[in-house]
Amino acid sequence: MPETPTAAYDVFISYSHADQVWVGEWLVPRLKAAHLKVCTDRESFDIGVPSLINMENAVTASRHTLLVLTEAWVRSQ
């Protein structure tokens, strides 16, 4: 898949809200420490916009999408 040269973010992270603490306190700081621009629902989604639209916009605006696949994520689908 070709990279989007004008992407606003390096990576969009999709995760279960049950994993919010791990994503927010462990994963995101490490990605940012690696100088990556990170897109998450907590920091980047527009208020009042349906979640599905926000997710579509995040995927489109990011060079990569990172799925945090845990048991909680599977149950939430």
Beta strands, then each sheet from edge to edge (+ up, - down):
strand 1: 9-14
strand 2: 38-39
strand 3: 62-67
sheet 1: 2+ 1+ 3+
end
